[in-house]
Amino acid sequence: MKVTICGVPHEVVEVKDEFDSDCHFGQIEYSKCLIKVNKEMPEEMKVSTIVHEMMHGILNHLGYEDLANDEKFVRVLGNAINESFRVKVCNE
């Protein structure tokens, strides 16, 4: 699956839970244009996690690294966008 962040395609892959915390469900690797999500989550949580990681990517791309690293800000912004627009992620 792919998503586009500020015009740049990013691959989304589902992986075994390899995250270092009970509250992290995904990760974005900016230099690899890669988003990883825990494959064992329900589909709705995967979508929410992808949107969250996309918010990190958007903020980083726009030069707001301080906000991109602010998990609370990214979480509330991602949740607001996901709930406002009901983001749907489709496989190609």
Rosetta silent file (secondary structure, phi, psi, omega in degrees, C-alpha in Angstrom):
SEQUENCE: MKVTICGVPHEVVEVKDEFDSDCHFGQIEYSKCLIKVNKEMPEEMKVSTIVHEMMHGILNHLGYEDLANDEKFVRVLGNAINESFRVKVCNE
SCORE:     score description
SCORE:     0.000 S_00000001
   1 L     0.000  146.271  178.262    0.000    0.000    0.000 S_00000001
   2 E  -127.650  148.394  170.138    1.182    3.538   -0.693 S_00000001
   3 E  -129.623  157.008  178.957    0.238    6.954    0.656 S_00000001
   4 E  -111.649  128.538  178.628    1.402   10.329   -0.560 S_00000001
   5 E  -118.478  111.501 -179.684    2.844   12.861    1.866 S_00000001
   6 L    51.217   43.196  176.894    3.358   16.334    0.366 S_00000001
   7 L    84.980   -2.669 -177.388    3.695   14.814   -3.096 S_00000001
   8 E  -107.503  121.075  178.488    6.132   12.097   -2.039 S_00000001
   9 E   -68.255  138.158  176.638    4.960    8.456   -2.200 S_00000001
  10 E  -125.592  133.700  175.521    5.516    6.446    0.968 S_00000001
  11 E   -79.740  136.832  174.802    5.244    2.686    1.226 S_00000001
  12 E  -111.305  123.866  179.226    3.072    1.391    4.079 S_00000001
  13 E  -124.610  143.678  174.920    3.996   -2.045    5.387 S_00000001
  14 E   -94.030  130.695 -175.936    2.437   -4.147    8.081 S_00000001
  15 E  -130.854  160.296  171.673    5.004   -5.651   10.424 S_00000001
  16 L   -60.660  145.605 -178.513    5.150   -7.788   13.508 S_00000001
  17 L   -57.260  106.348 -179.661    4.936   -5.605   16.619 S_00000001
  18 L  -122.725   17.565 -175.514    8.533   -4.409   16.913 S_00000001
  19 L   -88.448  150.470 -169.172    7.847   -1.129   18.618 S_00000001
  20 L   -86.978   14.698 -176.215    9.477   -0.278   21.908 S_00000001
  21 L  -154.333  152.150  177.382    6.370    0.817   23.784 S_00000001
  22 L   -70.777  -14.450 -177.218    2.816   -0.228   24.523 S_00000001
  23 L  -106.064    4.356  176.282    1.578    3.120   23.206 S_00000001
  24 L  -108.411  125.955 -177.407    3.365    3.099   19.822 S_00000001
  25 L  -115.238   -4.195 -178.737    1.612    1.257   17.035 S_00000001
  26 E  -160.823  177.955 -177.614    3.582    2.525   14.057 S_00000001
  27 E  -158.770  142.484  172.724    6.646    4.369   12.869 S_00000001
  28 E  -111.304  135.304  174.662    7.662    6.566    9.953 S_00000001
  29 E  -110.491  101.106 -173.807   11.168    6.414    8.519 S_00000001
  30 H   -56.176  -48.275 -173.855   11.580    9.742    6.759 S_00000001
  31 H   -68.579  -22.774  179.744   14.704    8.887    4.772 S_00000001
  32 H  -100.053   -2.061 -175.600   13.200    5.638    3.451 S_00000001
  33 L    50.192   53.365 -172.973    9.731    7.063    2.759 S_00000001
  34 E  -134.151  133.681  173.090    8.381    4.145    4.763 S_00000001
  35 E  -118.214  128.497  177.160    5.565    3.794    7.287 S_00000001
  36 E  -109.265  137.325  174.485    5.391    0.663    9.430 S_00000001
  37 E  -131.120  149.339  178.922    2.236   -0.395   11.285 S_00000001
  38 E   -67.292  118.546 -175.717    1.594   -3.263   13.665 S_00000001
  39 L   -72.040  -12.630 -176.224   -0.134   -5.935   11.563 S_00000001
  40 L   -91.589    5.183  179.515   -1.912   -7.422   14.582 S_00000001
  41 L   -87.171  157.074  171.573   -4.139   -4.377   15.175 S_00000001
  42 L   -62.151  154.635 -175.449   -7.757   -4.083   14.036 S_00000001
  43 H   -55.481  -41.557 -179.388   -8.167   -2.372   10.642 S_00000001
  44 H   -61.570  -38.677  177.608   -9.577    0.825   12.169 S_00000001
  45 H   -69.728  -33.947  177.473   -6.493    1.188   14.398 S_00000001
  46 H   -62.690  -46.113  179.804   -4.222    0.613   11.400 S_00000001
  47 H   -61.233  -46.753  179.533   -5.892    3.474    9.511 S_00000001
  48 H   -59.491  -40.036  179.264   -5.648    5.745   12.558 S_00000001
  49 H   -67.295  -41.632  178.079   -1.969    4.830   12.937 S_00000001
  50 H   -61.397  -44.758  178.554   -1.242    5.521    9.258 S_00000001
  51 H   -61.357  -43.236  178.169   -2.882    8.948    9.549 S_00000001
  52 H   -57.794  -47.712 -179.144   -0.854    9.631   12.710 S_00000001
  53 H   -67.241  -33.895  175.885    2.399    8.716   10.970 S_00000001
  54 H   -63.523  -36.499  177.545    1.397   10.824    7.960 S_00000001
  55 H   -62.535  -41.755  174.318    1.005   13.818   10.311 S_00000001
  56 H   -56.118  -47.661 -177.165    4.611   13.267   11.462 S_00000001
  57 H   -64.053  -43.080  179.319    5.663   13.194    7.802 S_00000001
  58 H   -61.846  -50.132 -178.385    3.718   16.304    6.800 S_00000001
  59 H   -61.868  -41.656  178.911    5.056   18.357    9.692 S_00000001
  60 H   -63.901  -45.734 -179.704    8.611   17.153    9.071 S_00000001
  61 H   -60.048  -37.094 -178.814    8.349   17.873    5.337 S_00000001
  62 L   -80.538   -2.471  177.321    7.108   21.406    6.032 S_00000001
  63 L    90.815   11.722  178.458   10.072   22.070    8.330 S_00000001
  64 L   -99.334   60.593 -176.702    8.213   21.882   11.641 S_00000001
  65 H   -58.480  -36.217  179.650   10.482   19.245   13.169 S_00000001
  66 H   -62.007  -41.931  177.473    9.658   20.434   16.691 S_00000001
  67 H   -73.540  -34.349  178.028    5.950   19.779   16.099 S_00000001
  68 H   -62.265  -27.905 -179.991    6.701   16.556   14.212 S_00000001
  69 L   -93.565   -0.628  179.796    8.420   15.292   17.367 S_00000001
  70 L   -91.376   94.411 -174.340    5.581   16.389   19.676 S_00000001
  71 H   -57.975  -39.447 -179.395    3.618   13.136   20.082 S_00000001
  72 H   -63.515  -46.786  179.281    0.706   14.768   21.882 S_00000001
  73 H   -61.055  -46.924 -179.093    0.269   17.389   19.135 S_00000001
  74 H   -63.153  -40.290 -179.481    0.584   14.785   16.360 S_00000001
  75 H   -62.788  -48.997 -177.397   -1.870   12.470   18.127 S_00000001
  76 H   -69.843  -37.250  177.801   -4.610   15.088   18.540 S_00000001
  77 H   -65.312  -46.525  178.814   -4.081   16.503   15.021 S_00000001
  78 H   -60.726  -44.142  178.882   -4.134   13.030   13.462 S_00000001
  79 H   -63.146  -42.702 -179.869   -7.256   12.057   15.414 S_00000001
  80 H   -62.808  -43.519  179.706   -9.016   15.301   14.424 S_00000001
  81 H   -67.467  -45.765 -179.395   -8.214   14.815   10.740 S_00000001
  82 H   -61.058  -43.498 -179.575   -9.111   11.138   10.750 S_00000001
  83 H   -73.152  -33.730 -178.483  -12.439   11.787   12.483 S_00000001
  84 H   -72.566  -37.345 -174.599  -13.265   14.866   10.407 S_00000001
  85 H  -109.062   -3.976 -177.162  -12.620   13.291    7.030 S_00000001
  86 L    46.454   65.631 -175.833  -13.121    9.601    7.809 S_00000001
  87 L   -61.359  132.647  175.927   -9.896    8.647    6.068 S_00000001
  88 L  -116.564  131.058  178.054  -10.074    5.438    4.062 S_00000001
  89 L  -107.443  125.847 -177.517   -6.901    3.620    3.083 S_00000001
  90 L  -115.595  140.313  174.173   -7.144    1.459   -0.030 S_00000001
  91 L   -79.328  141.563  177.019   -4.698   -1.139   -1.300 S_00000001
  92 L   -91.363    0.000    0.000   -3.541   -0.687   -4.884 S_00000001
